Amino acid sequence: MSSTDRAHWLQVTRAAAAIAAEFIASASHDRAQLVWEEKSATDFVSRVDLGAEERIRAHFAAQAPDVRIVGEELGGGSTHDGLVAIVDPLDGTTNFLHGFPAYGVSICVALDGVPQAAVVHDVARGGVYHAQRDGGAYVDDTPLRVSELSSPARALIGTGFPFKDVTRADEYLRMMRRLMPEVSGMRRAGSAALDLCDVARGRFDAFWELWLNPWDYAAGLLLVQEAGGRVSDLEGRDVSLGGGTIVASNGVLHEWFLERLNADNA
């Protein structure tokens, strides 16, 4: 894919995210009236998630009908074949339903499983994060760069709890206990897409979560990479868009971070 093609897909993606963000922001005024539908005991969806995704799909159908959509709420198949938009229409649904200001729209256009253009729209706090492969990462018009911090003792780490699979809670808590005495702080905000944006802009020095779906991290993956950071799985391998454990960092701390996360297996 050429840089011209990537720029085109980024333009289409930014417009789709803006449409969804406007709908979500408008719906936030009637939050108390929303019906929570359970996907599981701890995972919810509302008409706002569905409405945002429908608007994203409609925009791509009108502007880029050859793009297949893979979304959290409406499915769509493989993320590895051909040209695909990987969509989380409302990342941080539980935050949105409670009025906690950490939720947004995440869209990544990928070709044969490789991210090409990405947008994360921070609906609650403002800011549009965007990146294209080999074209850098930005928030609005400001270039993004990961932190240069090299001391674990000064690092601020983002994370996500394994709330969808509590059978991994003990594994996760062992990792947390190892890290807590060695870093300056840990934060769990509840939106992996925005957490990865925070790595890309240097607010977090590293982030990990034991399981994420492709729509949770596809856009954030490209943003971190284009901001100079590194994203891998727990074994340090490159991440595919098939879902799994995500370990992101400023790059400088990555090997240390992997070693501490995997200490039980050493």
C-alpha positions, -999 to +999 in steps of 0.1 A: +000+000+000+014+034-010+016+064+013-011+080-009-034+051-002-026+052+035-034+089+036-067+082+019-076+055+044-066+077+072-089+105+059-119+081+056-112+066+091-109+100+108-142+111+093-159+078+104-146+082+139-157+118+141-193+108+131-194+081+158-178+104+184-205+130+178-232+104+182-217+091+215-212+126+229-248+135+221-260+103+237-241+109+269-266+136+279-293+108+282-270+082+299-294+076+327-321+064+303-299+038+286-306+001+288-276-020+297-275-053+278-253-080+292-228-097+269-215-115+301-218-109+338-192-081+337-194-069+301-221-047+287-234-032+255-259-004+249-277+011+219-249+037+218-223+010+210-246-004+183-256+030+169-219+042+167-209+011+148-238+013+124-227+049+116-192+038+110-203+010+088-225+034+068-197+058+063-173+031+050-201+017+028-205+051+012-168+061+010-150+028+008-173-001-001-144-025-008-134-024+028-147-052+050-157-042+085-148-063+116-164-048+146-169-056+183-207-056+182-215-067+146-188-092+138-173-095+104-148-124+103-110-125+099-087-095+105-059-110+085-073-112+049-075-083+025-084-048+033-104-045+066-115-019+090-112-031+126-137-012+147-144-007+184-173+018+182-172+026+219-141+014+238-148+018+275-185+011+274-187+006+312-170+039+317-194+056+294-224+041+312-211+054+345-200+088+332-163+080+339-144+101+313-123+074+296-140+061+265-136+066+228-138+053+192-111+031+178-107+023+141-078+007+123-075+000+085-053-031+079-041-049+048-035-086+051-032-082+089-008-053+089-021-019+103-020+009+077-040+038+092-054+042+127-076+067+146-086+068+183-111+095+191-111+104+228-147+114+231-149+124+268-117+144+271-111+155+235-082+148+212-080+127+180-051+103+179-041+092+144-013+075+126-004+059+093+023+034+087+057+051+080+040+084+085+042+091+122+017+094+150-002+125+161-028+138+185-046+165+166-017+182+149+009+175+175+035+147+168+035+119+194+066+104+209+070+078+236+088+086+268+126+083+271+124+072+307+148+043+314+145+038+351+118+013+362+116+030+396+102+061+379+079+044+354+041+048+354+025+016+341-009+012+326-029-021+328-062-038+323-078-064+346-088-098+333-124-091+341-138-113+312-118-143+323-113-144+361-096-177+358-064-157+350-068-134+380-041-152+400-017-150+371-024-113+367-021-106+404+013-123+406+025-100+378+011-069+396+027-079+429+061-082+412+058-048+395+043-027+423+075-024+445+096-016+414+077+012+397+064+046+407+027+037+400+001+017+382-032+028+366-062+010+353-085+034+334-107+008+315-100+017+279-072-002+263-073+019+231-068+051+252-042+034+274-021+026+243-025+062+232-011+072+266+020+050+259+023+067+225+023+102+240+046+093+269+020+095+297+025+058+304+059+042+301+045+008+296+012-011+295+000-047+296-032-067+295-035-105+295-062-107+268-074-082+243-095-086+211-082-071+178-106-041+180-093-033+214-057-027+203-053-026+165-053+012+163-033+016+194-007-008+181+001+014+151+001+045+172+027+032+197+049+018+169+047+051+149+055+071+181+087+050+185+075+024+210+074-013+209+044-038+212+048-075+217+032-105+233+045-120+266+073-138+247+085-107+230+072-117+196+055-093+172+018-090+178-007-101+152-043-088+148-058-121+161-061-112+197-041-121+228-017-106+254-005-071+247+027-057+261+035-022+251+063+002+261+086+030+252+110+004+239+137+013+264+119-006+292+106-034+272+131-062+280+129-053+317+091-053+316+089-087+299+114-102+324+093-090+353+060-101+338+074-136+331+094-140+364+073-169+376+082-188+345+120-182+348 
